[in-house]
């Protein structure tokens, strides 16, 4: 079993402050400080040094944290193998994911696990990709569903995690139901290039995806309005303010005066949805079962929408 104080040190290395470490681990700031002091005492190493009003890792501390990656991965692998060999399951399972991922993928997964494993305590946390990775390090969650293009804090080659592709989530066009093209099932970006578009502000991940799609077809779209949340964008479209892109994973929920069309031809944008776990834990029977459930649910959504919005 990995010492909880080492996990706390690893979280501190990522967060940089005692307060942020406390928030992620669920301990109080005083408990985090006590754990770090006790770890230094037990190891006989100076892991932290004063830095203004706070503390930071020493070179020894940074070396210990970096070297512990392999130790954590080995423990996760051993724990997964032991669970499978003894036909046992863990008592708690934490899930984390971005808004639509949590609603459309993790909530059904949690419901299924509660049915198939009634003794398992399942907790779902909605969080952005960077925080999901932090929660994995802190062992607050065991599996995260993220948008790969948003996880710029961690790369696919990060030795602490393993990632499994769940789906490439296409972005569909949403237009007012009284639009001239509303009776169509598909549309090209070129056909809507002159429309007033609704998207996120420049500098955001989705704005970059939006502009890249139009760049591929050699068109400069006219951006009329900006919206951050999908619900806001849907409302703008429903009000007749323009057209926008909506991930197929995101439901319309019977929005008034809005229809969804699939994009065909060049420039079809999509976001990659992946499941991330701690390195070594992917062999866990519970994680393998969960990945299978997630992939079935994802495929169902992709094939059902937009004709039959869930």
Helices and strands as residue ranges (DSSP letters): H 4-15, H 18-25, H 29-43, E 48-51, E 54-57, H 59-85, E 92-97, H 99-101, I 102-106, H 107-116, E 121-126, H 129-137, E 143-147, G 148-150, E 161-176, E 186-187, G 190-192, E 196-199, H 205-216, E 222-226, H 230-238, E 243-247, E 258-263, E 270-278, H 285-304
